[in-house]
Every structure is written in structure tokens, then in C-alpha cells.
Amino acid sequence: MKPVERRLLREVPALRHHMTYSTVLTLLGAGLVTAQAALLARALADGFVGHAAQVAPLAAPLTALAAVMALRALLTWARGTLAERAAADTKDTLRGRITDRMRQTGPLRLTACRHGETATLLTRGLDALDPYVVGYLPTMTATVVVPLTVVAWLWWTDWTSALIVVMTLPLMPVFGALVGKHTARRTARQWRLLARLGGHFLDVVAGLPTLRAFGREGYQIRVVGEMADAHRRATMRTLRVAFLSSLVLETIATLSVALVAVPVGLRLLAGELDLRTALTVLFLAPEAYLPLRAAGAAFHDSAEGIAVAERIFAILDDEDTTDEDTTDEDMTDEDSNTERAADRPADRAPAPDGRTAHLRLDEVTVHYPDRPAPALRSVSLTVRPGEHVALVGPSGAGKSTLLSLLLGFTTPGVGRITVDGTDLTNIDPDTWHAQVAWVPQRPHLFAVSVTDNIRLGRPDAGHAEVRAAARAASADRFIEELPHGYATVLGEHGAGLSAGQRQRIALARAFLKNAPVLLLDEPTAHLDPESEAAVTRATADLMRGRTAVVVAHRTSLLPHADRIITVRAGSLVTPQPSLDEGLLAS
């Protein structure tokens, strides 16, 4: 058993229970196999007597044989049902671990991850575990239990035949292991190509507007086609090896059974063996090799699932592990972020009241691993309760990173963020996020109704409250003009709505949440003048009476700010510029 398989059994309780149930059911099934062979041999041997007097005595073994066959069918159904349930529980456990890790690391950390591979793992990848759980694990249990039971029965029935079986049985796992190593390498390569194809395709789809703008969509069509063709060739090579290995194992099994059957037939003709014993041996000998033959086929079916499990644990380990030998001088800010996140206490304090809390950044530095310069460098900032702070500056200066710090999505490499004097890393994130409303520059809308999209701000809100929030965000008019009004189901990412309409639905979420702290990331960017005016009015109303930090690239929101702060090259410019200077910087 590979290390990844041992880890699966160790960390997924459903698999351990599955192995226990499978072992018990396989042991019962092995007993029924030997009973069926003995009863069938008895019925056939007695039936050769050929006169009516034997009809009554045959009724008992035939009835018993029917009962045994029915029990075997019942055990097969039970084992399959339990295996399918274990497979579903296993996928649910692993999917939960991955999504929990995503939620804990936050969206900005995920931008550095390979989204395509992660999406492939969560969908197509985890589904590849079905053959491993449903087919391979029960078969591996049978390879241990069934041959031992059959050989023991054969030894008691005819030790000569049992000796031949014992000598030929090891040939199948030896040849299976030789072929299996080759198959594992090919399957791992097939999975890498599939993950690469999924990741690249996701990136192409996400960046399609940019590709169209630069006229490069034709080139990417060819690239995706070449990657798909490479995956097709790798899949066909893997299937070719699987078919050839099945031929090898079937040939070995057939020859092994022949080595048992030929001597039995000769001894039967010579009168050295009675018919019932000979039939019992002939019925049981194939059963000894059957689990090993099935294991060979199941191994090829499950090889992709093993490769997927290895990748899942590699991702989890990569996100959980820090290098203990790294010195403080050599540690990057990202390493420091990971270490600080690992040191956070399990039981955190509830967040202070956001209505009266002071937000403070104290000498904060953030450094992303893919950038040579820090995103923020020694930034200190205090936001008083009820204050409206506008952040202006060129793109890439660090404004969105500053909002991410206040959200708790990013942990600083140096310095700290406090809420009323309490370090944000020591505050329970759920209680803090409950007091923060975040409106990103490009809000994500889901393929559900408009009501459900707005209700994301507060899932228990009633329909009247949803309408009031939409009215406050100046979104009620265009929503009512949709085909089904608030019940209209949107396309993915809000397909069918304009940028301004999507922004106003995001503001309606914030109105509905009614949180005391408001973080806005360029809410009026990329809007036409009419939409910008509507969003500005709604945003100004939303900011009233709340603590607000707004990233602004346009002038419309700046008159509603108490302070305007310029962010340039990761630093806050002091002294604070005038309004015109801030606009020039943006």
C-alpha cells in the first residue's frame, strides 16, 4: 500500500469504516463461495446416478444451493451500496478540507494558486476516487481473504491441487506489480496534462475580453487544442497499457487453472479421485485467482484516483507547512504571513463593536512573493469611528491590499492591524466580517435570482427588506423591469446586467447587511456617467453614519470623504495632498 493510501485511511474515517465492513462481508462471501462449490459438486455428482430414486435426495442440496446463491447476491448488493456511500463521504471530506483551506487563506492568497488545477481537483479529480473506493479497496480485501479461504478448503479436500494453487498464486501479484508501476507513471502524466489543460482553459476564459482586445484569441484556440490533443494521446497510452496488462493477468490465471484441472482430470480417469471431489476442486480453483484478476483491472481504474489524492495532499501540505530551518533574515514576508497565520490561537475573541471601534494599521508591510517590491511598506493609519477616508493613487499602489488587510484576508509580514486595540489576528473572523460590508470593484453575482443575490448580505432577510435595500441602492427600477422582477435568475457573474446594475446590486447587499464598517473598492470604476451618478448617490447614502474606507479613482465620491489619502508605491504620502493633487494622482 502506498503512503498516500495509508494517509487516506488515516485521515478519512469513512474509508476506515469501509475497510472494516468490506472485510467482514468478504469473509462471509468467501465462506459462501466454498459452500456453493461443495453443494454444486454434490448435486452434480449425485445427479449422475441417473434414476428416480435420487430426485428426492437432490431436493435438499439444490434448495441449500439456491439459498447460498441468494445470500451471495445480497452480500454483493450490500457491499456495493456501502462502497458507494463511502466514496461519497470520502469525496465530501476531501472537498470540505480543500474549501476550508481556501476560506481560511482568503481570496488574495488564492490568486497565487493554480485555480484551474484546484477546480479540476474539486470536480473531475475527486470523482476519479470512485473507482478506488468502490472497486479497488473491496477487491484488495478480497485478494487476502478469498484465496486463503479457498486454499484452506482445497487443502482439506485435495492437498495436491491446493499445493499447485499455492505455487502459482504469487505469479499474478508479481506480474501485476511490474505492470502497475508502468501504469502509475502514465496515469500521473495523464493527470498532470488534464490539470494543465483545465488551468489554462480557465485562465483563457477569464481573460477572454483582454485576448479579444489584443486579437490573440485565435492563438489561444490553437494552444488549447494542442493541450487537449496531448491529453487525448496520454489517455490512449494509459488505456493501451491497461488492456495489455489485463491480457497478461488473464493468461497467467488461465494457465494456472489449467495446471490444476489437467492433473485432476487424469486422476479422475485413473480412479484415484471421486467425482464430487474433482468437481469441488474445479469449481474452487478459479475462485482463488478471481480476486487477483479483478485487482489488476481495479488497479488501472483507480490509478487516476491515487494520483488525484497525492495532488490533494500536496496542496494541503504546501499550504500548511513552513520551513523550520529558515532564519528570520532569509524569511520572506509571505513566509512570515504563513507562520503568523499558523500561530493564531484556535479560540479567538469576538470582534469589538464596529460602531465605536478605531481601526489602526501600525507600521504594516506586505510583500507578495511574485513582486520584487513590497505592496505596502511601513504603513501607519488610524480611522476613527464614523470617519470617511478616501484612498487615491495610481493602480498597483497598494490601495486594494490595504482593504484586504482590514478585511483580514491578508496578514502583514511586519506590523499589525488592530480594532479598538485588539490585534485583528486575535479576533474571530466571523464576528468581524459580520460587522463589515465590502463592495469590491467587480462584485460577483451568482446564477440565482436577484433576490437571492441581494440576500447574500443577510440570508434571513424578508422580501420587503430586500426591496427596501434595492430601493436605497437605486436598483429597484431596473430590477422591476427584468422579465420576472426580483425572481429573475441571473446568468453566471451577473450575465445580462450592465456593470452599473451589478454594482448597484452589490450596494443593495451592503444596505441589507447594515454593517457599521464599510469598505468600498472603486465602486464607480468602469461605469457610464448615468450609472456613476446613481451609484454615487447610493454610496453616499450608504456611508452616512458608518465608518467607511473608500478606494476612489474618480472624483464623484471624494466630496463625501472626511480625509483624502494618497497611496503611492506602497506608502502613504505625507503631508496629505489637496483635492486636486489627489485627483491628479488617480
Secondary structure as UniProt FT lines:
FT   HELIX           3..11
FT   HELIX           13..47
FT   TURN            48..49
FT   HELIX           52..54
FT   HELIX           55..105
FT   HELIX           107..110
FT   TURN            111..112
FT   HELIX           115..120
FT   HELIX           121..125
FT   HELIX           126..127
FT   HELIX           129..130
FT   HELIX           131..136
FT   HELIX           137..157
FT   HELIX           159..168
FT   TURN            169..170
FT   HELIX           171..206
FT   HELIX           208..213
FT   TURN            214..215
FT   HELIX           217..269
FT   TURN            270..271
FT   HELIX           275..320
FT   TURN            324..325
FT   TURN            328..330
FT   HELIX           333..342
FT   TURN            354..356
FT   STRAND          359..366
FT   TURN            369..370
FT   STRAND          376..383
FT   TURN            385..386
FT   STRAND          388..392
FT   TURN            395..396
FT   HELIX           399..407
FT   STRAND          414..419
FT   TURN            420..421
FT   STRAND          422..423
FT   HELIX           424..426
FT   HELIX           429..433
FT   TURN            434..435
FT   STRAND          436..439
FT   HELIX           450..454
FT   HELIX           455..457
FT   TURN            459..460
FT   HELIX           463..472
FT   TURN            473..474
FT   HELIX           476..480
FT   TURN            483..484
FT   HELIX           485..487
FT   HELIX           492..494
FT   TURN            495..496
FT   HELIX           499..513
FT   STRAND          517..521
FT   TURN            523..526
FT   HELIX           529..543
FT   TURN            544..545
FT   STRAND          547..551
FT   TURN            556..557
FT   HELIX           558..560
FT   STRAND          563..568
FT   TURN            569..570
FT   STRAND          571..572
FT   HELIX           579..585
//
